[in-house]
Amino acid sequence: MAMAAAWIAAHKQLISAYKSQRCHVQYSRAVVRIRASSASPHALHLHPIQLLRPLWSSVASPQALSVMKNDQNKTRSTVLLPSLSSRPFNSNQEPNFPLTTAELEFNVGELERTCHLQHPQQQLTKHDLHNQAWYLLSECASSNIPNQFDKGVRVRRRSDKSTQQELLLRAKLGSRILDVCLKEVESRRLFLWEWLSRESNEIDDSAINTTTNNNDTTTDRFSPTAYWNEAPHPTKEMYSLVFSMWKSVIESCSSFSIKSSDAMDLMESCAQQSSSLLSLMEEEYSSDAAFIDAYNSQIQTGRYTLLRMGAVLPDVRNYSEVIGTWGQCIDGSNLRLSLEKQDKSRRQGCSSSSRDGALFHKRLKLEATAMKSMMELLESMEEDLYGTFRSESNNTNSSQQRKRPPPDRYCYNIILAAMARQINPSLYEMRLVLQRMMERVKYELELLENDPDLTEESDTAQLYELAMAFFPDVYSYNALIEARANRSAMFASDNKPQPQSIGGYTSPRLRYRSAWQQQNNVENLSRRKKRFTASEEEAILAEQIIEEMRHVATVTVRPNIWSYNAVIKSWIKTDSERGLLRALLIVNSLAMHGHDRGNDEDKEPSHAPTQIGASRLEKGSTVFERISRWGASFMGSGDSSDCSDIASDERSKIKPIHALDSRSNTQSESVTNPPTYETRNRSSNQTSQVFQSVGMSSRLSYLYSAAGEGKRNDTRAQQVISHESKATLTSPPKLNEIDDDMHSNTPEPIGPLPYIEDKVAPDLKTFLLVAQVSLEYMHSDPNILISGALFIGLALERRGTALSTKLAEDLLHLLEEYYFDLNTDIAIYNSVLNAFAKAAKDTSDARSCFAYAQKADDLVCKLVEKDRVESDTAPRPNEYSFLMAINAWSNAATAAASTGNVSDGRSAALKAEELLKKLQSQPLKTSKSTIACFGAVIRIWASLGEAEQAQRVLENMVEKSERLPLDIIHFNAVFDAWARTLISQTDTDKAISRLLNIRDLLMKMNLGGGYDSFNVDPDTSSFNQVIRACYSPWGSTLAMDDENIRYKAFAIAYECYAKMIQDNNRSRRPDAHTYAHMFKAISTLLPSSTTENRSEKNDVCKTVFHACCRDGHLSKSSIWTLRKCFPDGDEFIALLLSELDNHGTMSTKEKLLMISEDQLLAYLPMEWSRNGRNYKGLNRHRQ
């Protein structure tokens, strides 16, 4: 009965699976239930199809199939039947419910079990390959990895260890699927070879005409052709899916590779697995070809048909996937981050560990191994290509001779991109790869010329176009620009002039032109003494690649927005004023490109304002002009008006490089007539005006061909830029008054901006490059990290000046006004908010600080309002947005408190709390960033001495934390605020009430406590602040109030001290401050009016003093405070003598009386103050 019930339940589940399109998932669960309920042990070894064969016969009936087919036509989706006997319906949609990793592992195990049965009717077939193996592979390679444990949690895939393990397991499952298919193919080869050996003795000698059709498949006898045609040969796409799986594992480990040796080992192992799988693919093809040749040579063609090749030959896509897998092992950005952290630690006096150096060298070794493997694969492909086509010994088809496919442009670009990501990209090696691409073009053109069969011009043009397909494209050149940007970041730490002094002699500059080339111009001789850093020279050469792309005469290679973004990145990575200026001007040039600015060219240039403020701007000025003026002022030493003062004079003498070419558009030359290279000459008289202010004229000689006679791409003339930009490009401030000092800080002009191609507009990444937040200012919470495509650091926010803040605000306005269709990311707004917060922190003027905080507040309120009205298009503010605005108000409150303006400080705190309330009203999940916002408001109130307000926000934070780990700093800020507030408390009854409140707050903190405890552990500072608060109301004066009240206060202090003594955790053990506060509490709270009270006070002093000496936390402040506990000096001396006797040190009362209090600590044993001496604040004179 149980077995029958299981069959009925499985039948119902299969029918419902078709209706809900979840056949694969429920089918696996049905098989598990059937096997579990089966009483026969043999059922555990049966194939699922054998278990459900009666059901399939009923489900797959013509009536049922027709009904299912009608339903599928309605829903336009089909579920594959996991059967070996039935035929599924094709589907073009993915299942709505992806399989989990456990279900995938179960299905792969079932597939392996099928292959191990070794029965002709139960073996894996080609039908199963397309319906089971292919489906499982696509599920393993799916990017939507379901989380079976906590689906509601947002997990960052590239940093989650569990996701890495899941990706690795899925890659292993994909390799197992291929291994199952290959084993089945090999078993079929063995079976056919054994069958051929047995049949060779029974074959008749009668000759039958050779045929190539499968006429033997219709007979009842065993058909080797049909048996072989059903072999499950893996396809090229299946191999590509497995390659992509191993590549995904490497991508997930890339961010951890610099911190973990295991991650680097895993990356190399995954790449090795891909290479081994590619070699297995080639060996399978060779083995299959050898078997087919041997079989067909022995079989009688009259009786059986010939077998055909079933294994696939690796194509260029398979090779490119493996090359890309090795390329993912190279990521120099992680190494550069590690080097920056090491340099920062060295500057702070911390020595880098040897482990970091070992990991660094291991990463370099991994990159070297990856580069070697990629080049070996590329060379093997090129070797087979050239060797095959140059051999003319036979006329066999070249595709049969060639074992490896020829590389295409995509393979070269993958290698170039990997080279550009190295920690120290080698431009020489990258140029060699480009040379390989040019040799391939030359090789294809030689084949075209030597082919006598090509007579028609159309065929020649088509083949010429195919040959040009191997020419370096825009992505090849973008890799070179990216390499220059990474080299610029590598050299950014060296901001010194390039020539170095050796033995007192400064080597001359090797890159400027000779005197006769500069026409002996004295002014140019003085200018060329100015220095470019190595990082800036790399950025200049990155711009040179843009010009090289524009002047390629063979094919049309035009820069795209990624090209300009890489150039902007290279200038930003220089970390200099000049680099920031250049990046801003390029962004401005990109932004205004394609927008109608009216007749601005006919207007006189307006002077840039000397101060930042909207009141100084002209009413008719556009955002582009304002950005140009703000960017121009970066070049000056403070007054940017000098830049525009000479604009009119320079405009009449110097023209932009793009204005020299006034020719109209020219059509590209037809591919039927290959273009020829012509010599581009230019008179020195024409170029002297353009380059008379360019110090790197030898590096920029490529610009001379801009107005030459050579072939150019089909591009239109550059729009005339604004007068402010012209003045900035060619005439920096006081250019004609440059001092001859070799180490002058005046920036050297660089040259005209790069030409902006038609239909090239800035994207979101362009603005992110200029306004993105540096990672060092971001919170440690991984949930607020922005997209991994963003670059680290930017001078706009690192500067923190009013000018950079205004510029960031203008860039945001430019993005909203002209590029609203880019779907602005919240990272842009967060960058501007961070700039406001940093400007408020670095501003000494309290009013300016409040102005920046108000701007940040207005921007956040604007985002909240836009999210409410335009929820589909406007970016939603996140926790980091509110945190930056609250930090701005925190800086404003600090500035107000420093000037004694308490009312302004309270206003800033109220503004910050209003933002906190708006944050709680947002549909955001509570995270560490939310806790940080609460903590910022708590610190604001605590710094103002508003302990009640700070504790109220703290309790609200605990309530909203949802058991997230809290920061002890926020609790200590509240305790410190109460300690300062209680100093001025005159009502002792009210003081005791508040002390009990503080004590309850401390005891609720998690000391391994129960359910109601807070999710935070107190530290030593927490207990010290509570002990300090206990004696604060009586610290200034010894009021003759009720002694019972002071006993209660001392009981709270001593309870905290006792918990610290009994705790074995080092983070909560008493320190020198603890004993200083305890001696102060004993001196203040314990009365000594009667003999009994005095005796009790002496006993407590002796106990605490003994513990202080035992722990080695004695200090000068403790001795001075302890002396006040004894009005009679003899009692104090007796306490010291008693402790000295216990220590074994002999001394007398007379000696101790002769020593002053400042020298007493030096006389006492060093063991008593071994730890207390480290606290300099407690060892000053009479604190």
KAQUI-V805255 format. One line per field, one symbol per residue. phi: phi as a letter, one per 30 degrees, with the letter a starting at -180 (. if undefined). burial: + if it has 9 or more other C-alpha atoms within 8 Angstrom, else -. Layout:
phi: ???
burial: ???
//
This chain:
phi: .ddddddddddddddddddchbdddddddddddddddddcddddcddedddcdddddddddedddddddddddddhbbcdddbccccdcdbccdddcddddddddddddddddddddhbedbddcdddddccddddddddddddddcdcbddcdcdddbcdddddddddddddddddddddddddddddddddddddddddcddddcbedbcdcdddcddddcdddddddddddddddddddedddddddddcddcddcbdddddddddddddddddddddddddddddddddddddcddddcbdddcdcdccecddddddddddddddcadddddddddddddddddicdddddddddddddddddddddddddddddddddddddddddcdbcddddddddcdddcdddddddddddddddbdcddddddddddddddddddddddddddddcddddddddddddddcdecddddddddddddddddddddccddddcdciicddddccddddddchhddddddddddccddddddddddddddddddcdcdbdbcdcddddddddddddddhbddddeddddddddddddjcdcicdddddddddddbclddddddcdcddddddddddddddckcddddddcddddddcccdddddccdddbddddddcedcdcdccbddddddddcdccdcdddcddddddcdcddbddbddddddddddddddcbdehddcdddddcddddcdckddddcddhcbdcddddddcbdddddcddddddcddedddcdiadedddidddddddddddddddddcbdddheddddddddddddddddddcddddddddddddddddddddddddddcddcddddcddddddddddddddddddddcicddddddddddddddddddddddcddbddddddeddddddddddicdddddddddddddcdhiddccddddddddddddddddcdcddddddddddddddddddddcidcdddddacdcdddddddddddcddcddbcddcddddddddddddddddddddddcdddbddbddddddddddddccddbdcdddddddddddddddddddddicdbddddddddddbdcdddddddddddddddjccabddddddcdddcdddddedddbdcdddcddcbddhd
burial: --+--++--++-+++-++--+++-++++-++-+++-++----+---+---+-------++---++--+---+----+++++--+------+------++++-++++++-++++++------++++++++++++++++++++----------------+++--++-++++++-++++++-+++-++--++--++--+-------------------+------+-++++-+++++-+-+++++++++++++++++++++-++-++-+++-++-+++--+--++-++--++-++--++--+-++-++++---++++++-+++++++++++++++++++-+---+--++-----+---++-++-++--++--++-++--++-+++-++--+-------------++++++-+-+++++++++++++-++---+--++--++-++--++--+----------+++-+++-++-+++-+-+++++++++++++++++--+-+--------------+--+--+-+---+++++-++++++++++++++++++++++++---+++++-++++++++++++++-++++++++++++++++-------+---+--++--+----------++++++++++++++---+++++-+++-++--++++++++----------+---------+----+-+++-+++++----+-+++-++++++++-+----+++++++++++++---+---------++++----++--+++-+++++++++++---------+-----+--+++++--+---+++++++++++++---+--++-++++++++++++++++-+--+-+++-++++++-++--++-++---+--++++++++++++++++++++++++---++-+++-++-+++-++--+------++-+++++++++++++++++++-+++-++--++--+------+-++++++++++++++-+--+--++--++-++--+-+++--+---++++++++-++++++++++++++---------++++++-+++-++--++------++++++++++++++++++++-----++--+--+++-+-+-++--++++++++++++-++-----++++-+-+++-------+--+----+--++------++++++-+--+++---
//
